[in-house]
Amino acid sequence: MKSGGNVLQPAPTVSLSQREVEMVEYQVVEQIGGAVQEDVQPRPTTQIVELWPFQGEWSEASYFTLPDTNRLIELSEGVFIMPPHPTETHQRILDALYAAMRSFVHEHDLGTIRFAPLPVRLWPGKIREPDILFVSRAHADRIGEQCYGPPDLVVEVLSPGTRHTDRGRKMLEYARAGVSEYWLVDPDAGTIEVYTLDEGVYAPLGRFGAGQKAHSHVLSGFEVSVDKVFEG
């Protein structure tokens, strides 16, 4: 999907709408034990942002104190990243693939499968939120209440704002974290690419298109019609 922007350069300060400013101010003050008076005018965005670390200085501690916004929020190299909102097409494809994977995982009692938003700590200071993640029963100890450890399988549905990161930086990160299988779903091309980890590097298991069925190595026996995924 989504997930993550290009963070080779320090990211700009997060831009918030006036309504988001008011909500963040309320939640922040609540968390630090203050009180919000209804007749007090909201402070400018610049004053709200001063309550948070500078880009490049975010820690896991500050990341996990963020108010619950139900938005995808990631942490990379001390940088706070808020990927673009998903589209209808993205969510329709995600729903179809997740339903197929979830049914297979549950039927065979293979482990736990979840969808975003759900933080995944690849290693200390590196938190991503993949569109779909699967954790095998053998790695159940990686399941946490606040965040998960590295999954066995990850899926990202590409979008214009995340395509470069999903194919580049995230592929390298998931491999480094030991994620055994990586699926890239490309709505523009109408394809599903499956990669498996081989000596620390992803090797293509297959690129599947119209009329074909994508299959998995980690979820042995699982296959899904590409047409059905894109038709939703």
C-alpha positions in Angstrom: 0.0 0.0 0.0 0.8 2.6 1.1 2.9 2.4 3.5 5.6 5.0 4.1 7.0 7.9 2.2 10.4 8.5 0.9 12.5 9.4 3.9 16.0 9.7 2.4 15.8 13.4 3.2 14.4 14.8 6.5 10.6 14.9 6.2 8.8 18.2 6.6 6.7 19.0 9.6 3.3 17.2 9.5 0.6 19.4 8.1 -2.7 19.3 9.9 -6.1 20.7 9.1 -7.7 23.1 11.5 -10.0 20.4 12.7 -7.1 18.0 13.2 -5.2 20.7 15.1 -8.1 21.1 17.5 -8.4 17.3 18.0 -4.6 16.8 18.5 -4.6 19.7 21.0 -7.4 18.2 23.0 -5.8 14.8 23.0 -2.4 16.0 23.8 -3.5 18.2 26.7 -5.6 15.3 28.1 -2.6 13.0 28.0 -0.4 15.4 30.0 -3.0 16.0 32.6 -4.2 19.4 31.6 -7.7 20.6 31.0 -9.2 22.1 27.8 -11.5 25.1 28.2 -14.2 25.2 25.6 -14.0 28.9 25.1 -10.2 29.0 24.5 -9.3 29.5 20.9 -7.1 26.7 19.4 -3.4 27.5 19.2 -1.7 27.8 15.8 -0.4 24.5 14.2 3.2 25.6 14.9 2.5 25.7 18.6 0.9 22.3 18.6 3.8 20.8 16.7 6.2 22.1 19.3 4.7 19.6 21.7 6.3 16.8 19.6 9.9 15.9 18.7 11.6 17.4 15.6 11.7 15.2 12.5 14.7 12.9 12.8 14.4 12.9 16.6 11.3 10.7 17.1 11.7 7.7 19.4 9.5 4.7 20.0 8.5 6.2 23.3 7.2 9.3 21.6 5.7 7.3 18.7 3.6 5.2 21.1 2.3 8.3 23.0 0.6 9.6 19.9 -3.2 10.0 20.2 -5.2 7.3 18.5 -6.2 8.8 15.1 -6.9 5.5 13.3 -4.4 6.6 10.7 -1.4 4.6 9.4 1.6 6.1 11.1 5.1 4.8 10.8 8.5 5.5 12.3 11.8 5.3 10.4 15.2 6.7 11.3 13.6 9.0 13.8 11.2 10.3 11.3 7.4 10.4 11.8 5.7 9.2 8.6 2.0 9.5 7.8 1.2 7.7 4.5 -1.6 8.9 2.2 -5.2 7.7 2.9 -6.1 4.5 1.1 -8.4 4.7 -1.9 -11.6 2.7 -2.6 -9.7 0.5 -5.1 -7.0 -0.1 -2.5 -9.4 -1.1 0.1 -11.5 -3.3 -2.2 -8.5 -5.3 -3.3 -7.2 -5.5 0.3 -10.5 -6.8 1.5 -10.7 -9.5 -1.2 -7.1 -10.8 -0.6 -7.4 -10.6 3.2 -10.7 -12.6 3.2 -9.1 -15.4 1.1 -5.9 -15.5 3.2 -7.8 -15.4 6.5 -10.1 -18.2 5.5 -7.1 -20.4 4.6 -5.2 -19.5 7.7 -8.1 -20.2 10.0 -9.2 -23.4 8.2 -5.7 -24.9 8.7 -5.0 -23.3 12.1 -1.7 -21.8 10.8 -1.4 -18.8 13.0 -2.6 -15.2 13.1 -3.4 -12.9 10.2 -4.2 -9.2 10.6 -4.6 -6.0 8.5 -3.6 -2.4 9.0 -3.5 -0.3 10.9 -1.3 -2.3 13.3 2.3 -1.4 14.2 5.0 -3.9 13.3 8.5 -3.4 14.9 11.0 -4.7 12.4 13.8 -3.7 14.7 14.2 -1.0 17.4 13.2 2.4 15.9 11.8 0.9 12.7 8.0 0.6 12.8 5.9 -0.2 9.7 2.2 -0.9 9.2 1.9 -3.4 6.3 -1.5 -3.8 4.7 -1.7 -7.5 5.7 0.6 -9.5 8.0 0.7 -13.2 8.9 2.5 -14.6 12.0 2.8 -18.4 12.2 2.0 -20.4 15.3 5.8 -21.1 15.7 6.3 -17.3 16.1 3.4 -16.5 18.3 5.8 -14.9 20.7 6.1 -12.0 18.2 2.5 -11.0 18.8 2.2 -8.1 21.2 -0.7 -6.0 22.4 0.8 -2.7 21.3 2.7 -3.9 18.3 4.0 -7.0 16.5 7.4 -8.3 15.8 8.5 -9.3 12.3 5.8 -11.3 10.6 6.3 -14.4 8.5 4.5 -12.9 5.5 3.6 -9.3 4.6 1.4 -7.9 1.8 1.5 -4.4 0.5 -1.0 -3.0 -2.0 0.7 -0.4 -4.2 -0.7 3.1 -4.6 0.8 6.1 -6.4 2.1 7.6 -3.1 3.7 4.4 -1.8 4.8 2.5 -4.9 8.5 3.6 -4.7 8.8 2.9 -1.0 7.0 -0.5 -1.2 9.2 -1.7 -4.1 12.4 -0.2 -2.7 13.0 0.7 0.9 10.4 -1.6 2.4 11.5 -4.6 0.4 15.0 -4.1 1.8 13.6 -3.6 5.4 11.4 -6.6 5.4 14.3 -8.8 4.1 16.6 -7.4 6.8 14.0 -8.2 9.4 13.7 -11.8 8.2 10.1 -11.6 6.8 10.0 -14.9 4.9 7.6 -13.9 2.1 6.6 -10.5 0.6 3.5 -10.0 -1.7 3.3 -6.9 -3.8 -0.2 -6.2 -5.3 -0.2 -3.8 -8.2 -3.6 -2.4 -9.1 -2.3 -0.5 -12.2 -0.6 -3.6 -13.7 -3.3 -6.0 -12.5 -0.6 -8.3 -11.0 0.4 -10.0 -7.8 4.2 -10.5 -7.2 5.3 -13.0 -4.6 8.9 -12.9 -3.2 10.5 -15.4 -0.9 13.5 -14.8 1.3 16.7 -16.6 0.2 19.9 -16.0 2.2 18.7 -12.5 3.2 17.5 -11.4 -0.2 14.1 -11.7 -1.9 13.9 -14.0 -4.9 10.8 -13.9 -7.1 8.4 -16.9 -6.6 6.2 -15.6 -9.4 4.4 -12.7 -11.0 0.8 -13.6 -11.6 -1.7 -11.8 -13.8 -5.2 -12.2 -15.3 -6.4 -15.7 -15.6 -3.8 -17.0 -13.1 -3.6 -17.9 -9.5 -1.1 -16.5 -7.1 0.3 -19.0 -4.6 2.4 -18.9 -1.5 5.4 -20.8 -0.1 4.9 -19.8 3.5 1.2 -20.6 3.4 1.8 -24.0 1.7 -1.2 -24.9 -0.4 -2.7 -21.4 -0.5 -3.6 -20.0 -3.9 -5.9 -17.2 -5.0 -7.4 -16.1 -8.3 -5.8 -12.8 -9.4 -9.1 -11.9 -11.2 -11.1 -12.4 -8.0 -8.7 -10.2 -6.0 -9.0 -7.3 -8.4 -12.7 -7.7 -9.0 -13.2 -7.6 -5.2 
